[in-house]
Amino acid sequence: MTLLQELESRLGEAVAMVVGEPVATPVTAVADLRFGDYQSNAAMVLAKSRKTNPRVLAQEVIDRVDLTGLATAEIAGPGFINFRVLPAAYAVRAEALLRDDRLGVPAVGAGRTVVVDFSAPNVAKPMHVGHIRSTIIGDSLARIARFLGFRVIADNHIGDWGTQFGMILHGWKTLLDAGALEADPITELVRVYREVNAAAKADAAVMEACKAELVKLQAGDVENLGIWRQCIELSKRGLQRIYARLEVSFDHWLGESYYNDRLAGLVDEFLAQGIARESDGAVCVFSDGSRKPGEDPFMVHKEDGWTDNPAVIRKADGGFLYATTDLATIQFRIDEWHADQVWYVVGVPQQLHFRQLFEAAARWGKTGDFRHIAFGSILGEDRKLMKTRSGDNVQLTDVLTEAVERAAAVIAEKNPELPADEAAQIAETVGIGAVKFAELSQNRLTDYVFAWDRMLALHGDTAPYLQYSHVRIRSIFRKLEEPFAAAGCKVVLREDAEVHLVRVLVRFGEVVPTIVDDFRPNLLANYLLELARAFHSFFEACPVLKAAEPVRSSRLALCELTSRVLREGLALLGVRVPERM
């Protein structure tokens, strides 16, 4: 039980005695330490419903609450109950965390299965800077969910089917350079696709040839299926190199093609159940009238008022769409994987698609907790969408390479004595970590500026600052003549900086579960920055190695605990920490 949960429990018992029934008594950490450590507005909420004086009710609660050995309580403002945790109670909590592999984080997801759908690039196309957000946010949420006890299934729902393959097939047979394909498959496939696409726009005969190749593929032509499979395998190989560099992994790569055999039956079932109907030869899901127009994803407001905005699941020519495939995917994840929740880490522009998808799935009886985890755009330093000078999307592999090169330059300047191989490893850790943290420290819904100098700085709200904080702590232990065992240490808190460091440390177990409430990894990023700042204040105010016992061992234990929380917290964000920088 976290400290916050302990306070909620004790407060709840007192409130129940005062009002005669159990009620919710939420407690939160205070934003301003002048008011204590934790705060509850329970008395104010209850007083309003019972038409009584909130301060009087708050005093009755304080008179009943048993905070022995834990905290003191006082009334503030119109009826807030503020708690100040005793230094001795913080010391006991710190000692418990030193013995706890989970660092106080409760397994709130135990017994639940969540599918995390993220990254999902298209086959035969390079990953670009726009894939950073889905890939890094999704990976972090999967890591955090696993740590919280969820059974996590990470699925890379790649785009491995569709009209672009007609052009790739035509180009494979007429333009392919086998040597270039072997050397750099994705670059060669992109070249082929672009050349065919340009030719198809200029020559109707080329477009017809591409359509014919696609029809053959969809009909199961052996040659075209073979080429298609090679494209997927070559693309996966290139994607895996990027994922390996990012240390991102998936349990499954079930792309769009995996669900092809399910689509015709799905449409028939939607028609039979009356969920969809034909319209101008297409099969569509329309509004069922159960929602107000402004809340109905199948209605849209135009100049002449509200009108239908259906989801098409089969085109008039018999072709299927993303909505059809995504419905089949939901069916599979619910029926085969028994998912309790499905998280889709996909950009803001797809909001309407997912609203329609979830509504159609619910009508179909595929119930679950489906979440669209939307995110904004990455901007260049000119505050426009990040592009190359030629106007193309910036490739992700180029971003990662430049991050590592820039990190290497900083490391060479700060520590030129490092052996070359060690310096290269540290540059990889720092560069990739900087890119990840720059993403995860943002509110996911906002656009943000991709600024190299800021994200690689050793000071400020950056991964290198947190990595350096960890390195600084480990350097303390390298000065010891013998290994230090922190688990059995007695924690002694005498200075304000010591108390504040532990105050922040014990909140790790409170912060991590809240991340999946609204899918905000930035809460963890902000917490880790607060912890690093608390540690640096502690380190400046409180001598460690020069202190006399038992204070010396206590402070070493706090250093060890801070190191562990920083390392674990950064690992949940997918950021590694070096031993030296």
KOLDO-168188 format. One line per 4 residues: for each residue x, y, z of C-alpha. Coordinates in nm, 2 decimals. Example, Ala and Ser with C-alpha at 12.3 -4.5 7.8 and 13.67 -1.06 7.14 Angstrom:
// KOLDO-168188
1.23:-0.45:0.78  1.37:-0.11:0.71
//
This chain:
// KOLDO-168188
0.00:0.00:0.00  0.14:0.34:-0.10  0.16:0.63:0.15  -0.13:0.80:-0.04
-0.34:0.48:-0.02  -0.26:0.45:0.36  -0.38:0.81:0.41  -0.70:0.75:0.20
-0.77:0.43:0.41  -0.74:0.61:0.74  -0.93:0.91:0.63  -1.20:0.69:0.49
-1.25:0.51:0.82  -1.28:0.85:1.00  -1.53:0.99:0.75  -1.74:0.68:0.77
-1.76:0.72:1.15  -1.86:1.08:1.11  -2.12:1.05:0.84  -2.24:0.70:0.92
-2.16:0.53:0.59  -1.85:0.45:0.37  -1.78:0.72:0.11  -1.50:0.80:-0.13
-1.23:1.01:0.03  -0.97:1.09:-0.24  -0.63:1.22:-0.13  -0.38:1.39:-0.36
-0.02:1.51:-0.33  -0.01:1.89:-0.28  0.13:2.12:-0.54  0.27:2.36:-0.28
0.46:2.21:0.01  0.37:2.51:0.23  0.04:2.32:0.28  0.19:1.99:0.38
0.24:1.67:0.18  -0.11:1.55:0.09  -0.45:1.70:0.08  -0.82:1.60:0.07
-1.13:1.80:-0.02  -1.36:1.52:0.10  -1.50:1.73:0.39  -1.60:2.01:0.14
-1.77:1.77:-0.10  -1.96:1.59:0.18  -2.06:1.92:0.35  -2.21:2.05:0.03
-2.43:1.74:-0.01  -2.53:1.74:0.36  -2.57:2.12:0.37  -2.34:2.17:0.66
-2.03:2.38:0.74  -1.73:2.22:0.57  -1.47:2.34:0.83  -1.69:2.20:1.11
-1.72:1.87:0.93  -1.34:1.87:0.86  -1.27:1.92:1.23  -1.50:1.63:1.32
-1.31:1.41:1.08  -0.97:1.52:1.21  -1.08:1.45:1.56  -1.16:1.09:1.46
-0.88:1.00:1.21  -0.60:0.78:1.35  -0.27:0.91:1.21  -0.05:0.76:1.48
0.30:0.72:1.36  0.21:0.85:1.01  0.12:1.22:0.99  -0.05:1.52:1.14
-0.36:1.68:1.00  -0.49:2.04:0.99  -0.78:2.24:0.83  -0.69:2.48:0.55
-0.91:2.74:0.36  -1.27:2.65:0.32  -1.23:2.30:0.45  -0.94:2.12:0.30
-0.77:1.86:0.52  -0.40:1.88:0.49  -0.16:1.61:0.60  0.20:1.65:0.70
0.39:1.32:0.69  0.62:1.26:0.99  1.00:1.23:0.90  1.00:0.90:1.09
0.72:0.77:0.87  0.91:0.87:0.56  1.22:0.69:0.69  1.01:0.37:0.74
0.88:0.40:0.38  1.23:0.45:0.24  1.35:0.14:0.42  1.06:-0.06:0.28
1.14:0.06:-0.07  1.50:-0.05:-0.04  1.37:-0.41:0.01  1.11:-0.39:-0.26
1.19:-0.49:-0.62  0.88:-0.30:-0.74  0.98:0.02:-0.56  0.64:0.06:-0.42
0.44:0.03:-0.75  0.12:-0.18:-0.70  0.03:-0.44:-0.96  -0.30:-0.27:-1.05
-0.33:-0.44:-1.38  -0.31:-0.80:-1.26  -0.56:-1.03:-1.43  -0.63:-0.81:-1.72
-0.51:-0.84:-2.08  -0.43:-0.53:-2.29  -0.34:-0.52:-2.66  -0.12:-0.23:-2.75
-0.14:-0.15:-3.13  0.14:0.09:-3.22  0.40:0.19:-3.48  0.23:0.01:-3.77
0.44:0.14:-4.07  0.36:0.05:-4.43  0.56:-0.23:-4.60  0.80:-0.12:-4.87
0.81:0.24:-4.73  1.07:0.39:-4.49  0.98:0.48:-4.14  0.98:0.86:-4.12
0.99:1.11:-3.83  0.61:1.09:-3.80  0.65:0.73:-3.68  0.85:0.85:-3.38
0.54:0.93:-3.17  0.34:0.61:-3.22  0.65:0.39:-3.18  0.79:0.55:-2.87
0.47:0.63:-2.69  0.33:0.28:-2.77  0.65:0.11:-2.65  0.65:0.31:-2.33
0.29:0.24:-2.25  0.35:-0.13:-2.31  0.65:-0.13:-2.07  0.45:0.06:-1.81
0.15:-0.17:-1.84  0.37:-0.48:-1.80  0.52:-0.33:-1.49  0.17:-0.27:-1.35
0.09:-0.63:-1.39  -0.11:-0.63:-1.71  -0.07:-0.92:-1.96  0.04:-0.71:-2.25
0.03:-0.81:-2.62  0.22:-0.57:-2.84  0.10:-0.59:-3.20  0.26:-0.42:-3.50
-0.04:-0.40:-3.73  0.17:-0.32:-4.04  0.02:-0.20:-4.37  0.11:-0.50:-4.58
-0.19:-0.50:-4.82  -0.35:-0.25:-5.05  -0.34:-0.07:-5.39  0.02:0.03:-5.36
0.12:-0.33:-5.42  -0.01:-0.32:-5.77  0.26:-0.05:-5.85  0.53:-0.23:-5.65
0.46:-0.56:-5.84  0.47:-0.38:-6.18  0.79:-0.21:-6.08  0.94:-0.53:-5.95
0.90:-0.69:-6.28  1.01:-0.40:-6.50  1.24:-0.17:-6.30  1.40:-0.36:-6.02
1.78:-0.34:-5.96  1.86:-0.67:-5.78  2.19:-0.54:-5.65  2.03:-0.23:-5.50
1.76:-0.44:-5.35  2.01:-0.66:-5.17  2.21:-0.36:-5.04  1.92:-0.15:-4.92
1.58:-0.31:-4.98  1.35:-0.03:-4.86  1.53:0.24:-5.05  1.51:0.03:-5.37
1.14:-0.05:-5.32  1.06:0.32:-5.26  1.25:0.41:-5.58  1.05:0.15:-5.77
0.72:0.27:-5.63  0.79:0.63:-5.69  0.89:0.58:-6.05  0.59:0.36:-6.13
0.36:0.60:-5.95  0.49:0.89:-6.16  0.46:0.68:-6.48  0.10:0.57:-6.39
0.00:0.94:-6.36  0.14:1.01:-6.70  0.03:0.70:-6.88  -0.31:0.53:-6.84
-0.17:0.21:-6.98  0.08:0.19:-6.69  -0.20:0.24:-6.44  -0.40:-0.04:-6.60
-0.10:-0.27:-6.58  -0.07:-0.19:-6.21  -0.44:-0.26:-6.15  -0.40:-0.59:-6.33
-0.11:-0.70:-6.11  -0.31:-0.61:-5.80  -0.61:-0.82:-5.92  -0.37:-1.11:-5.98
-0.23:-1.07:-5.63  -0.58:-1.06:-5.47  -0.68:-1.37:-5.68  -0.39:-1.56:-5.53
-0.15:-1.56:-5.83  0.15:-1.77:-5.73  0.42:-1.54:-5.88  0.27:-1.22:-5.74
0.21:-1.38:-5.40  0.58:-1.48:-5.40  0.69:-1.13:-5.48  0.46:-0.98:-5.22
0.60:-1.21:-4.95  0.95:-1.11:-5.05  0.86:-0.74:-5.02  0.72:-0.81:-4.67
1.02:-1.01:-4.56  1.27:-0.75:-4.69  1.07:-0.46:-4.54  1.06:-0.64:-4.20
1.43:-0.69:-4.21  1.48:-0.32:-4.25  1.23:-0.23:-3.99  1.38:-0.47:-3.74
1.71:-0.29:-3.76  1.54:0.04:-3.66  1.34:-0.13:-3.38  1.66:-0.30:-3.25
1.82:0.04:-3.23  1.52:0.17:-3.04  1.50:-0.14:-2.83  1.14:-0.18:-2.93
0.99:-0.52:-2.96  0.65:-0.68:-3.05  0.48:-1.00:-2.96  0.31:-1.01:-3.30
0.33:-0.86:-3.65  -0.02:-0.93:-3.77  -0.06:-0.70:-4.06  -0.37:-0.61:-4.26
-0.33:-0.91:-4.49  -0.37:-1.15:-4.19  -0.74:-1.06:-4.18  -0.83:-1.09:-4.55
-1.01:-1.42:-4.52  -1.24:-1.27:-4.26  -1.36:-0.96:-4.44  -1.63:-1.10:-4.67
-1.80:-1.30:-4.39  -1.78:-0.99:-4.16  -1.97:-0.78:-4.42  -2.23:-1.05:-4.46
-2.28:-1.07:-4.08  -2.32:-0.69:-4.06  -2.58:-0.70:-4.33  -2.76:-1.00:-4.17
-2.77:-0.83:-3.83  -2.89:-0.50:-3.97  -2.57:-0.32:-3.85  -2.49:-0.22:-4.21
-2.70:-0.17:-4.53  -2.63:-0.11:-4.89  -2.61:0.24:-5.03  -2.53:0.32:-5.39
-2.38:-0.03:-5.43  -2.16:0.01:-5.12  -2.22:-0.15:-4.78  -2.21:0.12:-4.50
-2.27:0.15:-4.13  -2.51:0.44:-4.06  -2.63:0.61:-3.75  -2.88:0.41:-3.55
-3.04:0.72:-3.39  -2.93:0.63:-3.04  -2.71:0.93:-2.99  -2.75:1.30:-3.02
-2.63:1.43:-3.36  -2.33:1.61:-3.20  -2.22:1.29:-3.03  -2.29:1.06:-3.32
-1.98:0.96:-3.52  -2.21:0.87:-3.81  -2.35:1.22:-3.85  -2.18:1.53:-3.97
-2.30:1.89:-3.97  -2.30:2.08:-4.30  -2.45:2.40:-4.42  -2.80:2.25:-4.44
-2.78:2.08:-4.10  -2.70:1.73:-3.98  -2.65:1.46:-4.24  -2.53:1.10:-4.27
-2.16:1.03:-4.24  -2.15:0.65:-4.28  -1.85:0.42:-4.24  -1.80:0.22:-4.56
-1.70:-0.14:-4.50  -1.73:-0.26:-4.87  -1.70:-0.04:-5.17  -1.93:-0.07:-5.47
-1.66:-0.25:-5.66  -1.64:-0.51:-5.39  -1.32:-0.39:-5.23  -1.28:-0.36:-4.86
-1.15:-0.07:-4.65  -0.95:0.00:-4.34  -1.27:0.00:-4.13  -1.34:-0.36:-4.25
-1.00:-0.48:-4.16  -1.00:-0.30:-3.82  -1.33:-0.45:-3.73  -1.19:-0.80:-3.82
-0.89:-0.71:-3.60  -1.11:-0.63:-3.31  -1.30:-0.95:-3.35  -0.97:-1.15:-3.34
-0.83:-0.96:-3.04  -1.14:-1.01:-2.84  -1.22:-1.37:-2.94  -0.87:-1.51:-2.97
-0.66:-1.30:-2.73  -0.94:-1.24:-2.49  -0.84:-0.87:-2.46  -1.00:-0.66:-2.19
-0.86:-0.35:-2.33  -0.72:-0.24:-2.67  -0.50:0.07:-2.70  -0.45:0.22:-3.04
-0.16:0.46:-3.05  -0.24:0.66:-3.36  -0.24:1.03:-3.46  -0.51:1.28:-3.40
-0.63:1.29:-3.76  -0.78:0.94:-3.72  -1.02:1.03:-3.43  -1.33:1.00:-3.64
-1.22:0.66:-3.78  -1.18:0.52:-3.43  -1.51:0.67:-3.30  -1.69:0.50:-3.58
-1.49:0.18:-3.53  -1.56:0.15:-3.16  -1.93:0.23:-3.21  -1.97:-0.03:-3.49
-1.78:-0.29:-3.28  -2.02:-0.23:-2.98  -2.32:-0.28:-3.20  -2.17:-0.60:-3.32
-2.13:-0.72:-2.96  -1.76:-0.70:-2.95  -1.74:-0.53:-2.61  -1.42:-0.41:-2.45
-1.24:-0.11:-2.33  -1.11:0.04:-2.66  -0.90:0.35:-2.65  -0.76:0.58:-2.92
-0.44:0.72:-2.78  -0.41:1.02:-3.01  -0.11:1.24:-3.05  -0.01:1.56:-3.22
0.27:1.64:-3.47  0.64:1.69:-3.46  0.75:2.03:-3.59  1.09:2.15:-3.71
1.25:2.45:-3.55  1.06:2.67:-3.80  0.75:2.54:-3.63  0.63:2.37:-3.95
0.59:2.00:-4.01  0.94:1.85:-4.00  1.05:1.80:-4.36  1.37:1.77:-4.56
1.48:2.06:-4.79  1.32:1.88:-5.08  0.99:1.86:-4.90  1.01:1.48:-4.82
0.94:1.33:-4.48  1.26:1.31:-4.26  1.35:0.94:-4.23  1.36:0.80:-3.88
1.69:0.62:-3.93  1.84:0.96:-4.03  1.70:1.12:-3.71  1.85:0.84:-3.49
2.19:0.85:-3.67  2.21:1.23:-3.63  2.11:1.21:-3.26  2.39:0.96:-3.19
2.65:1.17:-3.39  2.55:1.48:-3.20  2.57:1.30:-2.87  2.92:1.16:-2.96
3.04:1.52:-3.02  2.91:1.63:-2.68  3.07:1.33:-2.51  3.40:1.38:-2.68
3.41:1.74:-2.57  3.32:1.66:-2.21  3.52:1.34:-2.16  3.79:1.31:-2.43
3.97:1.04:-2.23  3.70:0.77:-2.29  3.81:0.47:-2.49  3.66:0.49:-2.84
3.43:0.18:-2.81  3.30:0.29:-2.47  3.24:0.64:-2.61  3.05:0.50:-2.90
2.82:0.29:-2.67  2.75:0.59:-2.45  2.68:0.81:-2.75  2.42:0.55:-2.87
2.26:0.54:-2.53  2.25:0.92:-2.48  2.15:1.00:-2.84  1.86:0.75:-2.86
1.76:0.83:-2.51  1.74:1.20:-2.59  1.51:1.14:-2.88  1.28:0.92:-2.67
1.27:1.15:-2.37  1.20:1.46:-2.59  0.89:1.27:-2.72  0.78:1.13:-2.38
0.82:1.45:-2.18  0.55:1.62:-2.39  0.18:1.61:-2.35  0.10:1.36:-2.63
-0.18:1.57:-2.77  0.03:1.88:-2.83  0.26:1.95:-3.12  0.62:1.99:-3.02
0.94:2.14:-3.18  1.22:1.89:-3.25  1.52:2.09:-3.12  1.85:1.91:-3.13
2.05:2.14:-2.89  1.78:2.14:-2.63  1.71:1.76:-2.63  2.09:1.68:-2.60
2.17:1.93:-2.32  2.32:1.81:-2.00  2.10:2.06:-1.81  1.73:2.12:-1.82
1.44:1.88:-1.88  1.63:1.63:-2.09  1.73:1.26:-2.09  2.10:1.35:-2.07
2.03:1.54:-1.75  1.86:1.24:-1.60  2.13:1.00:-1.73  2.40:1.23:-1.58
2.22:1.23:-1.25  2.23:0.85:-1.24  2.60:0.86:-1.34  2.68:1.11:-1.07
2.52:0.88:-0.81  2.70:0.57:-0.93  3.03:0.76:-0.91  2.98:0.79:-0.54
2.98:0.41:-0.50  3.29:0.37:-0.72  3.48:0.56:-0.45  3.39:0.30:-0.18
3.65:0.04:-0.09  3.39:-0.23:-0.03  3.04:-0.30:-0.19  2.76:-0.13:-0.01
2.45:-0.33:0.09  2.16:-0.08:0.11  1.87:-0.33:0.18  1.93:-0.36:0.56
2.02:0.01:0.63  1.85:0.22:0.89  1.73:0.54:0.73  1.79:0.85:0.94
1.63:1.18:0.82  1.76:1.49:0.99  1.79:1.75:0.72  1.51:1.91:0.51
1.68:1.80:0.19  1.69:1.44:0.31  1.32:1.45:0.39  1.23:1.61:0.06
1.43:1.35:-0.13  1.24:1.07:0.04  0.91:1.26:-0.01  0.97:1.24:-0.38
1.10:0.88:-0.38  0.79:0.74:-0.21  0.57:0.90:-0.48  0.71:0.67:-0.75
0.45:0.41:-0.66  0.18:0.67:-0.67  0.27:0.82:-1.01  0.33:0.51:-1.22
-0.03:0.37:-1.19  -0.18:0.71:-1.29  0.00:0.71:-1.62  -0.25:0.46:-1.78
-0.55:0.66:-1.65  -0.51:0.90:-1.94  -0.21:0.75:-2.12  0.04:1.02:-2.03
0.40:0.91:-2.00  0.49:1.27:-1.95  0.37:1.23:-1.59  0.66:0.99:-1.53
0.90:1.20:-1.72  0.81:1.50:-1.51  0.84:1.30:-1.19  1.19:1.18:-1.28
1.30:1.54:-1.34  1.16:1.63:-1.00  1.34:1.34:-0.84  1.67:1.44:-1.01
1.63:1.80:-0.89  1.56:1.67:-0.54  1.87:1.45:-0.54  2.09:1.74:-0.66
1.96:1.96:-0.38  2.02:1.68:-0.13  2.37:1.61:-0.26  2.47:1.98:-0.23
2.33:2.02:0.12  2.41:1.68:0.27  2.77:1.53:0.26  2.76:1.16:0.20
3.10:1.00:0.22  3.23:1.25:0.47  2.93:1.21:0.71  2.97:1.01:1.03
2.77:0.69:1.10  2.48:0.62:1.11  2.41:0.92:0.88  2.67:0.81:0.62
2.51:0.47:0.56  2.16:0.63:0.56  2.26:0.88:0.29  2.43:0.61:0.09
2.11:0.41:0.11  1.92:0.72:-0.02  2.16:0.75:-0.31  2.12:0.38:-0.39
1.74:0.41:-0.38  1.74:0.73:-0.60  1.97:0.55:-0.85  1.73:0.25:-0.86
1.42:0.47:-0.91  1.58:0.68:-1.18  1.70:0.36:-1.36  1.36:0.19:-1.34
1.17:0.50:-1.43  1.38:0.56:-1.73  1.35:0.20:-1.83  0.97:0.23:-1.83
1.02:0.51:-2.08  1.26:0.29:-2.29  1.56:0.50:-2.19  1.88:0.32:-2.08
2.13:0.47:-1.84  2.51:0.45:-1.88  2.75:0.40:-1.59  2.97:0.68:-1.72
2.93:0.99:-1.94
//
